[in-house]
Amino acid sequence: MIFTTIGTAKKETGLSYLGTVNQSSKLLKNFKVNNVLTYSLYLSPAHTSGYEVCPESTPECRMGCLNTSGLAKVELHANKTTIKDARITKTRLLIEHQEYFMNWLIAEIKSAKLKAIKLNADFSIRLNCTSDIHWANTLLNGQNIFEIFPDVTFYDYTKIFSKFTNKPSNYDLTFSYSGHNYSNCLRVLDMGYNVAMVFNINKKDKLPEYFDGFEVIDGDISDLRSIDKKKVIVGLRWKIIANKAHNEIIKRSDFVIQMNDKRIGIKPKITEYELV
């Protein structure tokens, strides 16, 4: 397959698009709250496409993946699979026809970037909305996407600790707590980066101020992690998924911080030097 134009690619693949701008309500907040237009890419998570795109995923995060929230949840309740099928097709296209996919991706990003300029807005990109691909290792003509767009801020959540080594300067990463990787969470925080944690609270409930000596900030105000202060916990409220049985199981699992966790409320230690 050889990419020529976006229009031709749509006809050849049956896809309406690869990525979109401000697709989810949370990404739309980036624009409303921060005046930042965000191009995002949703692929088929874990190995649901036949290819593994979330190598550090756990049974809990696979079961509770946001792949079945939002519009996808609405579709599933209506016994439709349009979004699910499209994400599988996109993922297979990336793995099986990487050059074609990357050329199409670049064309869409250029178009989205122009849209941001016309709206007098800043521009950001999140490529791993429902995946954890190592985009620094995904090349087109010897360059990765961060090198192709060096003036654009990219951001993602990840469970892959090694991504923080030799990270591209225009790529902001937030480490994701899985319930089984707390030692790596502490390592990431010590390196000066942030960790995202999901708390078992309702949409309108207030997040705790501290967790195990680290400040907790509200990650639901917008999705734009690149502007967060550093060395903090990015608190996220549990989001309901389509499968009601799975929803209750995951909500009570180690993947989600329960409000009776003894680490909640523990404030940073103050040294004698800081008291002076």
C-alpha positions as CSV (number, residue, x, y, z in Angstrom):
1,M,0.0,0.0,0.0
2,I,1.2,3.5,-0.9
3,F,-0.3,6.5,0.8
4,T,-1.3,9.4,-1.6
5,T,-4.0,11.5,-0.1
6,I,-6.3,11.3,3.0
7,G,-9.4,11.0,0.7
8,T,-7.9,8.1,-1.2
9,A,-6.8,6.4,2.1
10,K,-10.4,6.6,3.4
11,K,-11.6,4.8,0.3
12,E,-8.9,2.2,0.4
13,T,-9.3,1.3,4.1
14,G,-13.0,2.1,4.7
15,L,-11.9,4.3,7.6
16,S,-13.3,7.8,8.2
17,Y,-10.1,9.0,9.9
18,L,-7.1,7.8,11.9
19,G,-7.2,10.5,14.6
20,T,-9.5,13.4,15.6
21,V,-9.4,16.7,17.2
22,N,-11.0,17.1,20.7
23,Q,-12.9,13.9,20.2
24,S,-13.7,13.1,23.9
25,S,-15.3,15.4,26.5
26,K,-12.0,15.3,28.5
27,L,-9.9,16.3,25.5
28,L,-12.4,19.0,24.6
29,K,-11.6,20.5,28.1
30,N,-8.1,21.1,26.9
31,F,-9.5,23.6,24.5
32,K,-12.2,25.1,26.8
33,V,-9.9,25.4,29.8
34,N,-6.4,25.9,28.3
35,N,-7.1,27.0,24.7
36,V,-5.2,24.0,23.4
37,L,-6.4,21.9,20.4
38,T,-5.5,18.3,20.9
39,Y,-5.2,15.7,18.1
40,S,-5.8,12.2,19.5
41,L,-5.4,8.7,18.3
42,Y,-7.5,5.8,19.7
43,L,-6.3,2.3,18.8
44,S,-7.6,-1.1,19.8
45,P,-6.0,-1.8,23.3
46,A,-3.8,-4.6,24.5
47,H,-4.0,-7.5,22.1
48,T,-7.7,-7.1,21.0
49,S,-6.6,-6.4,17.4
50,G,-4.4,-9.5,17.3
51,Y,-1.3,-7.3,18.0
52,E,-0.1,-6.3,21.5
53,V,0.0,-2.5,21.9
54,C,0.0,-2.4,25.7
55,P,2.9,-4.6,26.7
56,E,2.7,-3.7,30.4
57,S,-1.1,-3.9,30.8
58,T,-2.6,-5.9,33.6
59,P,-5.8,-7.9,33.8
60,E,-7.4,-5.1,35.8
61,C,-6.5,-2.3,33.3
62,R,-7.5,-4.5,30.3
63,M,-10.9,-5.1,32.0
64,G,-11.4,-1.5,33.0
65,C,-10.0,0.1,29.9
66,L,-11.6,3.4,28.8
67,N,-11.8,1.8,25.3
68,T,-15.4,1.0,26.4
69,S,-16.3,4.4,27.8
70,G,-17.8,7.5,26.2
71,L,-19.2,7.0,22.7
72,A,-17.9,3.5,22.5
73,K,-19.9,2.6,25.6
74,V,-23.1,4.1,24.0
75,E,-22.4,2.0,20.9
76,L,-21.9,-1.2,22.9
77,H,-25.2,-0.7,24.8
78,A,-26.9,-0.3,21.4
79,N,-25.3,-3.6,20.2
80,K,-23.1,-1.8,17.7
81,T,-19.4,-2.2,17.1
82,T,-18.5,0.5,14.5
83,I,-16.0,2.3,16.8
84,K,-14.5,-1.0,18.1
85,D,-14.1,-2.4,14.5
86,A,-12.5,0.9,13.3
87,R,-9.9,0.8,16.1
88,I,-9.0,-2.7,15.2
89,T,-8.6,-1.8,11.6
90,K,-6.4,1.2,12.5
91,T,-4.2,-0.9,14.8
92,R,-3.7,-3.6,12.1
93,L,-2.9,-0.9,9.6
94,L,-0.2,0.5,11.8
95,I,1.4,-2.8,12.4
96,E,1.1,-4.3,8.9
97,H,1.5,-1.2,6.8
98,Q,3.5,1.2,9.0
99,E,4.8,3.5,6.3
100,Y,1.3,4.0,4.9
101,F,-0.1,4.6,8.4
102,M,2.6,7.1,9.3
103,N,2.2,9.1,6.1
104,W,-1.6,9.3,6.7
105,L,-1.0,10.2,10.4
106,I,1.4,13.1,9.4
107,A,-1.1,14.4,6.9
108,E,-3.8,14.5,9.5
109,I,-1.5,16.2,12.1
110,K,-0.6,18.9,9.6
111,S,-4.3,19.6,9.0
112,A,-5.1,19.7,12.7
113,K,-2.2,22.0,13.3
114,L,-3.4,24.4,10.7
115,K,-6.9,24.3,12.4
116,A,-5.3,25.3,15.7
117,I,-3.5,28.2,14.0
118,K,-6.8,29.5,12.5
119,L,-8.4,29.3,15.9
120,N,-5.5,31.1,17.5
121,A,-5.1,28.1,19.8
122,D,-2.0,26.1,20.9
123,F,-1.7,22.6,19.7
124,S,-0.9,19.3,21.3
125,I,-1.0,15.6,20.4
126,R,-1.9,12.5,22.4
127,L,-1.2,9.3,20.4
128,N,-1.8,6.7,23.1
129,C,-5.3,7.3,24.2
130,T,-6.1,3.6,24.3
131,S,-2.6,2.1,23.7
132,D,0.9,2.2,25.0
133,I,3.0,2.1,21.9
134,H,6.7,3.3,22.0
135,W,6.3,6.0,19.4
136,A,10.0,7.0,19.7
137,N,10.8,3.6,18.1
138,T,8.2,3.9,15.3
139,L,10.0,5.4,12.4
140,L,9.3,6.8,8.9
141,N,12.4,7.4,6.8
142,G,14.6,7.2,9.8
143,Q,12.6,9.7,11.9
144,N,10.1,9.3,14.7
145,I,7.0,11.4,15.0
146,F,8.6,13.7,17.7
147,E,11.4,14.5,15.3
148,I,9.0,15.1,12.4
149,F,7.1,17.7,14.5
150,P,9.8,19.1,16.9
151,D,7.8,22.2,17.6
152,V,4.7,20.3,18.8
153,T,4.1,19.1,22.4
154,F,3.1,15.4,22.6
155,Y,1.9,13.8,25.8
156,D,0.8,10.4,27.0
157,Y,0.2,8.2,30.0
158,T,2.3,5.0,30.2
159,K,3.0,2.0,32.3
160,I,6.4,1.4,30.5
161,F,9.1,2.6,32.9
162,S,11.8,2.5,30.2
163,K,10.1,5.2,28.2
164,F,11.5,7.7,30.7
165,T,15.0,6.9,29.5
166,N,16.2,9.1,26.6
167,K,12.7,10.6,26.4
168,P,12.2,13.1,23.5
169,S,12.2,16.7,24.8
170,N,8.8,17.5,23.3
171,Y,7.2,14.3,24.8
172,D,5.6,14.7,28.2
173,L,4.9,11.4,30.0
174,T,2.9,10.6,33.1
175,F,3.4,7.2,34.6
176,S,0.2,5.2,35.3
177,Y,-0.3,3.3,38.6
178,S,-1.6,-0.3,37.9
179,G,-2.0,-1.6,41.4
180,H,1.2,-3.7,41.0
181,N,3.9,-1.1,40.1
182,Y,4.1,1.2,43.1
183,S,7.9,0.8,43.4
184,N,8.3,2.1,39.8
185,C,5.8,4.9,40.7
186,L,8.1,6.0,43.5
187,R,11.1,5.8,41.1
188,V,9.3,8.0,38.5
189,L,8.4,10.6,41.2
190,D,11.9,10.6,42.4
191,M,13.1,11.4,38.8
192,G,10.8,14.4,38.9
193,Y,7.9,13.1,36.8
194,N,4.3,12.5,37.7
195,V,2.1,9.5,38.4
196,A,-1.5,9.1,37.6
197,M,-3.8,7.3,40.0
198,V,-7.5,6.5,39.8
199,F,-9.5,7.0,43.0
200,N,-12.8,5.4,43.9
201,I,-14.8,8.6,44.1
202,N,-17.7,10.0,42.3
203,K,-17.6,12.6,39.5
204,K,-18.3,15.5,41.9
205,D,-16.3,14.3,44.9
206,K,-13.1,16.1,45.9
207,L,-9.8,14.3,45.5
208,P,-7.6,13.9,48.5
209,E,-4.9,16.6,49.0
210,Y,-2.0,14.2,49.6
211,F,-1.1,10.6,49.0
212,D,1.9,9.0,50.7
213,G,3.6,12.3,51.1
214,F,2.9,13.6,47.6
215,E,0.6,16.3,46.6
216,V,-2.5,15.2,44.6
217,I,-3.7,17.5,41.7
218,D,-7.0,17.2,39.9
219,G,-6.4,15.5,36.6
220,D,-10.0,15.7,35.5
221,I,-10.0,19.5,35.1
222,S,-8.5,18.8,31.6
223,D,-6.4,16.1,30.0
224,L,-3.4,18.3,29.3
225,R,-0.8,16.7,31.4
226,S,2.1,18.6,29.9
227,I,1.3,21.7,31.9
228,D,1.0,20.0,35.3
229,K,3.5,20.9,38.1
230,K,6.0,18.1,38.5
231,K,6.6,15.4,41.1
232,V,2.9,15.1,42.0
233,I,0.1,12.5,41.9
234,V,-2.4,13.2,39.1
235,G,-5.7,12.2,40.7
236,L,-8.4,10.8,38.4
237,R,-11.9,9.8,39.4
238,W,-13.2,6.3,38.4
239,K,-14.9,6.4,35.0
240,I,-17.8,4.0,34.4
241,I,-17.2,1.4,31.7
242,A,-19.8,-0.4,29.5
243,N,-19.7,-3.8,31.3
244,K,-21.5,-3.3,34.6
245,A,-20.1,-6.5,36.2
246,H,-16.5,-5.6,35.2
247,N,-17.2,-2.0,36.4
248,E,-17.8,-3.1,40.0
249,I,-14.9,-5.6,40.0
250,I,-12.3,-3.1,38.7
251,K,-13.6,-0.3,40.9
252,R,-12.9,-2.4,44.0
253,S,-9.5,-3.8,42.7
254,D,-6.0,-2.7,43.5
255,F,-6.0,-0.8,40.2
256,V,-8.2,1.8,41.9
257,I,-7.2,3.6,45.1
258,Q,-9.9,3.1,47.8
259,M,-10.7,6.0,50.0
260,N,-9.8,4.0,53.2
261,D,-6.2,3.5,51.9
262,K,-4.0,4.5,54.8
263,R,-1.6,6.4,52.5
264,I,-4.3,9.0,51.8
265,G,-3.8,12.2,53.7
266,I,-0.1,11.6,54.5
267,K,1.6,14.9,54.0
268,P,5.2,15.6,52.9
269,K,7.7,15.4,55.7
270,I,9.0,18.8,56.7
271,T,12.7,19.0,57.5
272,E,14.3,21.3,60.1
273,Y,15.9,23.2,57.3
274,E,12.5,23.9,55.7
275,L,11.1,25.2,59.1
276,V,13.9,27.8,59.4
